Amino acid sequence: MKTTQKFALGMAAAMLLALGGCAGMSTQDKNTAIGAGVGAVGGAVLTGGSAVGTVGGAAVGGVVGHEISKP
């Protein structure tokens, strides 16, 4: 397994564990968190695990997740 695949798998596992604590969050907050997690994994995979790609993906994913669920 490549390092980027291990990183993406680790990020996905961390995201799932973190989302376990989202019981009291609004739908928009949950979608923002999910979008950030998915964006971070996507950014890491697309850029070969670079920190900039991971953070950029998380930022973009968080914004998309937040905007999707706006009333």
N, C-alpha and C positions, 0 to 999 in steps of 0.2 A: 504494500500500500504506500503510495506517495505521501510525502510530507503534507502537501496541500490537502489531500483527501483526509488525512488524519486530523488536520486542523479544522476542516469543514465539519467533520463528524463530531469533533469535540465542541465546536461552536453550537452545532445543532443540539447536542445533549445538554449543554449549559443553558440554551434558550428554553428547552422544554422544562428543565428544573426551575428556572426563573419564572416561567409562566404559571407554575403551580401556585405561586403567591399572588396571583392576579384576581383572586375571588372578589375583592371589594372594589375593583376598578370599573370604570364606565366602559361601554363598548368602544368608544373612540380611543380611550387610553389603551385598551387591550390591542386594538388594531395598530396603534402607533408602536407599541412594544413588539408586536409580531412583525410588523414591517421593518423595524430596525434590526431585529434578529435575522430575518430572511435576507435583508440587504447586506448585513455584515458577512454572512456566509457567502452570498453571491459575489460580493466585492472581493473577498479573500480568494475564492476559487478563480475568478476571472483575472486577478492580478498575480496569481502565484503565491498568495499568502502575504503580500506586502501590507504593512500597517496602514499606509495611506489608502489603499484600496478597500481594506476592511472598514476603516472609519468612514470613508466616503460612501461606501455602500450602505452602512448603517444610517448615515444622515439622510441619504436619498430615500431609503426604505421607510424610515420613520416619518418623513414628510408625506410620502405617498400613503402610508397607512393612516395617518392623521386626516388627510384630505378625503380619503375614500368614505369615511364614516361621518362626515360633517352633515348636520341636519339640514 
